[in-house]
Amino acid sequence: MPTSPEKIESLLGFALRAGKVAFGYDTLSGLSRSRLHLVLFADDLQENTRKKLLRLTADRKIPAIRCVRPLEEALHKPGVKVVGITNKQMAKAMTRFANENFILIPEVD
């Protein structure tokens, strides 16, 4: 079974093809907690957006993953910095395979 970045990237591609990916902070902030199960963000995300995003995930108790490798490369979509996964099983699988390239952010209470 592939590990490290290959597994999460494979799951991201599958989620994208299944229509279970939402793009951008504004879109994610508009989704309800019951629809948003995981947030992935690029390492080079602007500091202000990063703070707002981490506040959103903490308030809603949604796990977040910081992508060291450019997220736009993993999704083959230029300019993508923030995505949300709207399928619970896919989100759980991605959090299970977090590693040094996809870092799971600890939940803050």
TANORMO-V119361 format. One record per backbone hydrogen bond with DSSP energy under -0.5 kcal/mol. CO is the residue of the C=O (numbers start at 0). NH is the residue of the N-H. E is the energy in kcal/mol with one decimal. If there is no record, write none. Layout:
{{CO,NH,E} {CO,NH,E}}
This chain:
{{2,5,-0.9} {2,6,-0.9} {3,6,-0.7} {3,7,-1.3} {4,8,-2.8} {5,9,-2.3} {6,10,-2.4} {7,11,-2.7} {8,12,-2.3} {9,13,-2.2} {10,14,-2.6} {11,15,-2.5} {12,16,-2.4} {13,17,-1.8} {14,19,-3.0} {15,18,-1.2} {19,85,-2.5} {21,83,-2.7} {23,27,-2.2} {24,28,-2.8} {25,29,-0.9} {26,30,-0.7} {27,30,-1.1} {31,34,-1.4} {31,35,-1.5} {34,36,-0.6} {36,62,-0.6} {37,84,-2.9} {38,64,-2.7} {39,82,-2.7} {40,66,-3.2} {41,44,-1.5} {45,49,-2.6} {46,50,-2.4} {47,51,-2.3} {48,52,-2.7} {49,53,-2.7} {50,54,-2.0} {51,55,-2.3} {52,56,-2.5} {53,57,-2.1} {54,58,-2.8} {55,59,-2.0} {56,60,-0.7} {56,61,-2.6} {57,60,-0.5} {62,38,-1.9} {63,104,-3.1} {64,40,-2.4} {64,66,-0.5} {65,67,-0.7} {65,102,-2.7} {66,42,-1.7} {69,72,-0.6} {69,73,-1.6} {70,74,-2.0} {71,75,-0.9} {71,76,-1.6} {76,79,-1.3} {80,41,-2.9} {81,23,-2.7} {82,39,-2.8} {83,21,-2.6} {83,85,-0.5} {84,36,-2.7} {84,37,-1.0} {85,87,-0.5} {86,90,-2.2} {87,91,-2.3} {88,92,-2.2} {89,93,-2.3} {90,94,-2.2} {91,95,-1.7} {92,96,-1.1} {94,97,-1.1} {100,67,-2.6} {100,68,-0.9} {101,98,-1.7} {101,103,-0.5} {102,65,-3.0} {104,63,-0.6}}
